[in-house]
């Protein structure tokens, strides 16, 4: 009597990893009427770590004394399994990364991971930074490369990415390539105005994933309800 072969469930293809990156202590504190003390931020960071957050963006050390004090007090402390991240921007136009004070402040925070943002929208490159599109690309790549050369892992926040993509998709993608070429570990597409709808986000993320090789993140604001 022959034995009936045992059926085995088909193997599922491996799923891409999803890591959570919390911005409560930086982006969340921009809410009107909200002000956190350094002690508040330390306690919240501990709770976020206990909740299982992988990364906690804790502030901009180059922008205000409170955030600088937080990073000084956070040195050597454990926050569960969370990695504390310092936030800042690319170097300013015409300033070498090594001479940029806020990039220096990021290094002085002594976090293993830093996130810097740069301009994706041609309107902001020309009307806010008052620089050329080519110089903006150089600023992005050189700022990331500078931080990498100092031993930091770097995440790149593409500010106003979806608006920039709608205006000039090729240039918006070029800013991501500049960050990738500088050594960014992840590229975060920011819907800074909060007006992008789900199908637009889906379409743009698929295009970005098809053209770049590093990890992709999305930072959305639900301003459309």
C-alpha positions in Angstrom: 0.0 0.0 0.0 1.6 3.2 -1.1 1.8 6.2 1.2 0.1 9.4 0.3 2.7 12.1 -0.1 2.5 14.8 2.5 1.6 18.2 1.1 3.7 21.1 2.1 2.7 24.7 2.1 4.4 26.6 -0.6 7.2 28.9 0.6 6.3 32.5 0.7 8.7 35.0 -0.9 10.6 37.0 1.6 8.9 40.3 2.5 10.8 43.6 2.6 11.6 44.7 6.2 9.7 47.7 7.5 11.4 49.8 10.2 9.6 52.5 12.2 11.2 56.0 12.5 9.5 58.3 15.0 9.6 62.1 14.7 7.6 63.1 17.7 10.5 64.9 19.4 11.3 67.0 16.4 8.5 67.4 13.9 5.8 66.8 16.6 7.1 69.6 18.7 6.2 72.1 16.0 2.6 71.9 17.0 1.2 75.3 18.2 1.2 75.6 21.9 3.5 72.6 22.6 6.8 73.0 24.3 8.8 70.2 25.8 11.5 70.5 28.4 14.7 68.5 28.1 13.5 66.2 30.8 10.2 65.7 28.9 12.1 64.7 25.8 14.3 62.3 27.6 11.2 60.6 29.2 9.3 60.4 25.9 12.4 59.0 24.2 12.5 56.3 26.8 8.8 55.4 26.3 9.2 55.4 22.5 12.1 52.9 22.9 10.0 50.8 25.2 7.3 50.7 22.6 9.7 49.3 20.1 10.5 52.2 17.9 13.6 51.5 15.8 14.7 55.1 15.4 13.8 58.2 17.4 14.5 61.6 15.8 15.2 63.7 18.9 15.8 67.2 17.6 18.0 69.6 15.7 21.1 70.3 17.8 22.2 73.1 15.6 19.0 75.1 15.9 18.4 75.8 19.6 20.0 75.3 23.0 17.3 72.9 24.3 18.0 70.3 21.6 21.7 70.7 22.1 21.2 70.0 25.8 19.1 67.0 25.1 21.9 65.3 23.0 24.5 66.1 25.6 22.4 64.4 28.3 21.4 61.5 26.1 25.0 60.5 25.5 25.7 57.1 27.1 22.0 56.5 28.0 20.0 53.6 26.8 16.5 54.0 25.2 15.5 50.4 24.9 16.3 49.2 21.4 15.8 52.6 19.9 18.6 54.5 18.1 18.6 58.2 18.8 18.9 60.3 15.7 20.1 63.9 15.3 18.4 66.0 12.6 19.7 68.9 10.5 20.1 70.2 7.0 22.6 70.1 4.2 25.4 72.7 4.2 24.4 76.2 3.0 25.1 77.4 -0.5 28.7 78.5 -0.9 29.8 76.9 2.4 32.0 73.8 2.4 30.5 71.0 4.6 33.6 71.1 6.8 33.0 74.8 7.6 29.2 74.5 8.1 28.4 75.1 11.8 25.2 73.1 11.8 26.8 70.1 10.3 29.4 70.4 13.0 26.7 70.5 15.6 25.4 67.2 14.2 28.8 65.6 14.7 29.0 67.0 18.2 25.7 65.3 19.1 27.6 62.0 18.8 24.7 60.0 17.5 25.5 57.0 15.2 22.7 58.1 12.8 22.0 61.5 11.5 19.2 62.7 9.2 19.7 65.7 7.0 17.1 67.3 4.7 17.6 69.0 1.4 15.6 70.7 -1.3 13.7 68.6 -4.0 11.5 71.4 -5.4 13.1 73.6 -8.0 11.0 76.5 -6.7 12.7 76.3 -3.3 16.2 75.8 -4.8 15.9 79.0 -6.7 13.6 81.2 -4.6 14.5 80.1 -1.0 18.1 78.9 -1.2 18.8 81.4 -4.0 21.2 79.0 -5.7 21.4 77.0 -8.9 20.0 73.5 -9.4 23.5 72.2 -10.0 24.8 73.7 -6.7 22.0 72.2 -4.8 22.9 68.7 -6.1 26.5 69.3 -5.0 25.4 70.5 -1.6 23.4 67.3 -1.1 26.0 64.9 -2.2 28.9 66.6 -0.4 27.0 67.0 2.9 26.1 63.4 3.0 29.6 62.3 2.0 31.1 64.6 4.7 29.0 63.0 7.5 29.7 59.5 6.1 33.4 60.3 6.2 33.1 61.1 9.9 31.6 57.7 10.6 27.9 58.5 10.7 25.1 56.6 9.1 23.1 59.1 7.1 19.4 59.2 6.2 18.4 61.8 3.7 15.0 63.6 4.0 13.8 64.9 0.6 11.8 67.9 1.7 8.7 68.7 -0.4 9.5 65.7 -2.6 6.1 65.1 -3.9 5.6 68.8 -4.9 9.0 68.8 -6.4 8.3 65.6 -8.3 5.0 67.1 -9.7 6.9 70.1 -11.0 10.0 68.4 -12.3 10.2 64.7 -11.7 13.7 64.3 -13.3 15.2 67.0 -11.0 13.5 65.6 -7.9 15.0 62.2 -8.7 18.4 63.7 -9.4 18.4 65.1 -5.8 17.9 61.5 -4.5 20.7 60.2 -6.7 23.0 62.9 -5.3 22.2 61.7 -1.7 22.7 58.1 -2.8 26.0 58.9 -4.4 27.1 60.6 -1.3 26.5 57.4 0.7 23.0 57.9 2.2 21.6 54.7 3.7 18.0 55.6 3.2 16.0 58.2 1.2 12.9 59.5 2.9 10.3 61.1 0.6 8.6 63.9 2.5 5.0 65.1 1.7 5.8 68.3 3.5 2.7 70.1 2.4 0.5 67.1 3.3 -1.6 67.3 0.1 -0.5 64.1 -1.7 -3.2 61.4 -2.0 -2.6 57.7 -1.6 -2.5 56.8 -5.3 -0.1 59.6 -6.0 2.2 58.4 -3.2 2.0 54.8 -4.5 2.9 55.9 -8.1 5.8 58.0 -7.0 7.3 55.5 -4.6 7.1 52.8 -7.2 9.1 55.1 -9.6 11.7 55.9 -7.0 12.1 52.2 -6.1 12.7 51.3 -9.7 15.4 53.9 -10.2 17.4 53.9 -6.9 19.0 51.1 -4.9 18.9 52.1 -1.3 16.1 51.9 1.3 13.1 54.1 0.8 11.1 55.8 3.5 8.0 58.0 3.4 7.1 60.9 5.7 3.5 62.0 5.3 1.4 64.8 6.9 -2.3 64.1 6.9 -3.3 67.6 6.0 -5.8 66.4 3.4 -7.9 64.7 6.1 
